[in-house]
Every structure is written in C-alpha cells, then in structure tokens.
Amino acid sequence: MKSPKPLFRMLPSFALCAAITAQTWTETDAGELPLTAETAVGVGPLQRIDGNLSTNTDVDMFLIRVDDPTTFRCSTVGGASWDTSLWLFRRDGRGIAFQEDDGLTVQSTLTGQFLGGPGYVLIAISAWDNDPRDAANQELWQDQPWDTERQPDGPGAANPVDHWDQTVGIAAGAYSMFLSGASFVAADPLAALNASTHDPYFGGNFCSVQLRRLAGTSYEVNVFDRSDDPGSLLRCTIMDLDTNTQVFDRTYPPSIGSFTTPGTFAEPLTITAARFSVRLQSREFSGSSVFFGSEGITRTNPPTSQLNDVTRSYSGVATGVAWAWVLPNAASTTIVPDLDYQYTPSGELITVDRLSQGRYAVNVPRLGIIGAVHACACRGNHTAVVRDWGVDPTMRAYIDVLDTNGAPVDQPFCIHYRIGGPDDLRAAYLWADNPTAASYTPHGTYMWNGTRGNATITRLATGHYRVSIPGLGTPVSGEYGNVQVSAQTGFSAPATLRHAKVGSWVSNGSTLDVYVRTFDGAGAPVDSMYVLSYHEKAAPIAGDLGSGAHVWADNPTAASYAPDGLYTDSNGTAGPRNAETITRIGTGVYEVVLPSVVHLGSTHAQVTAYGSGSEYASISHWAVNGSGRTYVRVNTFNGAGAPVDTRFSLSYLTDRPALHAATVATVGQGCHGPVLRAPTRPVQGTNWTLDLTGLPASSVLGFLQLGLTNPNLPLGFAGAPGCVRLQDGLVTNLLILPISHPTFVLPLSTDPAFLGLGLFAQGGSLAPGVNALGLAASNGILGVVGNN
C-alpha cells in the first residue's frame, strides 16, 4: 500500500483531448490478465487507446505491437482526469516496466527503454493504488518511487501477474493512452484476399472447402468430398457476420468421388458481406466407426446424428507463420512458451497442453486453415515427432518426444507451422501421407504450391522418396533455397520413434526434386509419413512481419567455413546479410553464426539432417556471441544417438521486420482553418513533402513545426481555446506570407538508424483577431520513416 501522495500530485490534469479516429483503438471489454487482454487488431500505427475503468478496482489490459523501442511511448498525460498507473508486460504476464507519475502530474508515461526489440507486448492501466501481484500474492513492483519508470523490483519481480490487489484507491473513469512507435496487432492472416487468390482448402481428411474471389464481392465456392464411402454427408453454410443472416446453405448428396479423385461441387455466388463465416460439416461411415472432417479423428460408435463442425471467419488468405520453443514442465498440464521464443501473426499466445509424459498438444490461435507442421528436438539427442495436426478452429498440433530407445520423455522441442501465401511466393509445403505407394499426389488439403501445380511423390526404395515440385526448379533469386523435413506418424498411432531427413534437392528443369530419407529408431530405413517444406528466399515470412536466414552446412569436418552461397540467404536487420559462418566446436557440435538476425523477441530455429545415412540433428540453443552476433548451436547424432559429424539444413526466423513501410497519419484537429497534408510518405533517401492550406486572411506569419513526440496540449489556458499543440517543436520553419499554399520539403537520410522514427508535424499562422493569442493551428501529421 502506498503512503499518501503530496497534494500537488493530486491536482487534476487537462481534460480529455480531441478525438483521433483513424488510428485509435476503442476499448470494448478488456480483461485484466494476459489470457483475457483485448487485442487491438488493425493495420498501421496505433496512436491512441480510449477506454473507461468502471470502478477504481478495474484494470484494462491490451495487446499491442511495439515497432521501435527507441520511439515507443505510451502516456496518459492529458488523457485522464484521475490518478493513473501504466504497466507494461510480456505476453506471458511477466513485467517489463511501470510508472505511476510523470513528473509533477498524476498521469503516467512509459517508454521502450526496457524493451530488447520490437514485438508484441501487453499494456495495462489501473487506478492508483491497484497493483499487480503474483500467484503467491507478492507485488511485482515496489510502491515507490512514483515518478520513475522502473523494471519489476518487488518480491514477485520474476513472476507473471496472477491478479491485482484490488486496493480501494481513488476514483477512476474515462481515459486515453497516447502512443508512438507502436502499431495495431496484425489482423487475422485470413482477412486479406487479393483478386484471383485461392484460399487453400480447410477442413479435414474427408471434406474441404475452397473460396476463390472472382471480382468485387463475387466468389466461387468449391466444396470437396474426399470420402471413399457412399454414405458420407456434407453440408456447407455461409453466414453474413455483420447482419447474422445466412447467405448460403447446401447439403450435398452421398459421395460421388473418392479419396484420390474428390467430388467437387462448384457454387458461384455473390457475397456482399464485409465479414462472413464458412461452416463445413461432414460425416463418413466406415465399419463401426464414424470419421469426422475437422481433424480425421476416429471416434467409436458416436450417435449417427452427430456432426462435426469446422467454422472459419475470413474473406481470403495470406501467408501465415507461427512458431514456439517448448520447454516441458511435468508439474504443469498447460505450458506457455517463453515469449522470446514464440510468435503468431495475431500476437495471441501459443499454449501447450501436456497430455502425458512426452506427448503434447500445441495450440496456435487464429491460423484457421490447414498448413504444414515441423518439429525438431532441442537440448539433447531425443527426437520430436509430429503425430498429427488439425484445425477446429484453433490449429492444434500433436507432438511426441521420444528418447533414443523410443520411450516418451519430457524434453524441449521446437515447432514451426505455416499456411498458404500469394500465388507467386517461391515456396511450397506438403504432407507425404501414403508412404508405401509407388507414386502419388499428396493430399490436397495439406499441400500448397501457389498456382504452380501439384507435387508428386515417388517411392524409390524402402524409406527413400523423390518429391517433385513443379515451378520451383529454376530459382529467380539466384540461390537454391532451404528444405526442412519432419517425420509424422498419425493421430491414432502409438508413440513411434521416426527420423526424417533431406537426402538432397536439385533442379530438374522447371521442377524441384527433393529426395527424402526416413528411418526407424534403430537407424534402419522404414516407410514413413513426413512433412516437407521449401522456401527459396531468406525466410518463409513476409518481410513486413519478420526476417530470417538459412544455411546448408555441407562441410561437417571443417574447422570453420562459409557455407555455400547458393544455399545461404538472410534478410535480417541486425548486421551484414549473407555473411554466415559455421564453426565445428567438437564432434557433432556446430556453431552457425547468423550476423543478420537478432537473437531475441521472438526467434526460432529449425534443423534437419542432410545425407543418405541415418544421422539426425537437433538444436542445442541460440544466443549472442562475444562479437554481438547471433549464433545457433546445432548437434548431430548417429542412429544410436551418439555424436557424429554430418551435414544439416538450418532455418532461422525472427519477428523483426525486414522491410519498413513508411506511413502517414493525421493526428487530432486544427483550429480556425489551417489544414496540413502530406502528399508523400517519409521514405528514406527521398524528400518528405508537407503542405499547408486554409490559413486565415488575417495571417501575418506562417510556421511549420516538427518534433519527436505529441504533447497533445490544449492551448485554451494560453488564450487559444479549441487549439491543441500536437508536436514538441524541436524544429520551427517560418513561412513568409502571403503564400496561399505554403510547402515544406524535408530531405530524409538513408541512415538505417532513422528507420521507424516517428516525426510529428503541425502548421499554422499568427492571425490577429482569431482568438486572444492570435493563433490558428492545423491538424497534426505523424510520419513514420520507412525504406519502402
């Protein structure tokens, strides 16, 4: 409990400031803990959060993205009439920063000084003296000092928030949090659809649905019956989510197709809804069991009237990537992976259910269509095997972790999941689901290759396969990409030790041929299912969302070397690109230095052994070396689990954007006529143009001011009611009048240090007679410096 504050701190601050509409998130029902926090979903810079604490024990928590810690700022100064407290947390609830009072005010301000890099964070607002506590009822922060931004320093500093102490303090109410250096959380990756882009199928083993945008709001709906049972049942329903009305409902007759040649029901229709959901229902009879379409899970003798629903809300698909490093805890049935080592496009938490020793279910929210799952072991010679995965509507991947004898063990593993992408993305993935077939086309629901055609798989010998992927044989980037392979066993199969590895990959005209080897726990070749993915460029993530690197380590006995440039690529922001090196630390131990990428917040590594033998690979760890460069430690083993020198393929991902889009947004409102516009965006190496119109006829001197923050200061006290200062005035440029349309041009440096810098601009004039101060002021402009 805090002691009473000095009286001067309790004086009310300025009233709530003018509304900002375009870049504002308005609170609806924000919770107070990480799992109930409200996600500020949108696109572009997030400049303001408006909300209301209904009681003085209420707390609102929001998930946002910090784009640049050096420019990040969140403040309630001028945004509340009561005593606020601001708290910054990691997504798992561990504290980052806190401030009670900003200077002599009772409002609060947080910066990014304690953030290690850009990424998703939770920001919470409470009334003094309502503080976060851990599960043992310990405070995460000491009460004082009030006016200093601090990292957690209380007895519970290392622990996540579990509850708030609910101390009855001062009255609360409406608030506005003003932000810079932050952005909305990216919308669901299923929310953006370019014309003619196909949505990869979603559904299950026995039915699926596909949408294709024809033009405007006109779509073609394709429902696929993948069943080989004539008694199967399909139903597809589409709802307008804005009006809650049904726009499509069709129940299909018994199966007309087979598993390998599905029956297709094309239904062109026009959907005028901005948001809609698709529900797919399926049922297939097979002997004494009924199979359901969402995950292909077998349930014995359920009621024959029971249907399984798969519901998605979307209007298309974009590339989606998610990952996590999972550190099991036998004492807990639910695991939240460390936030420095997990990522989802929506920013929502990945959680892991420990089903039993060595068996886990990884839950990835809001990636609501079927994709590809990879898993690899970490910190040991154990093995992570993909058992199965499905969507209903959360993506749920089942992973078995086994020791060298095939016994389940609680050991760390890495998991990577990806879906779809633009038609021209130089990448592909598939599930090889028929290991004994001489030649076949993989299951269409789990295969993606843009519009380049279906892959085919040929069985060359026991445990030896050739995967032929059309359209990717001739690289457009001058290098030959990266392949990852993971063994897969099946949902109903017992825990079974399997290894899958890359034999090689080569160009065969326009086709990319990837050779895959699969082995049992004793190191003998065995026919097995597996998951394969390929990406040509640095990383399988959009440049505005993240970056990465990949290498093919082809010289296992060399003391130190630069990997083959044809199979090495990086696009990170931390250092020189394509300057990777590999050092052999000992037998089967390698340090891969990746100078281009960051090592924290959030990051991921995936490795696959390479060659024709039964060797396999795992990740030991990744960190930063003495030269400040990221490295990944890789271990390789023979079939019996003993260290051995061998080749491998490594892929590394981060959520640090490789590209920085320059943006412009209007901030606040002007007074007495002036309007400031930005005809161009602040792109590095160009001139950023600002122009001013609407100056009052009585204007005698114009001005344009630039700053790095927005004080949002109402100027009524100075004799200019209705006018608000929207920049801190670090630079002032005087405009000699009369000029009807003053223009200001700012040359922008190419120095990478300026990427993501937020520049606030505001213009106006001295115009006697418009108010006591003689001030006419424009709206503000926030320009975020980018390189594209």
Disulfide bonds with the S-S distance in Angstrom:
Cys671-Cys723 1.91
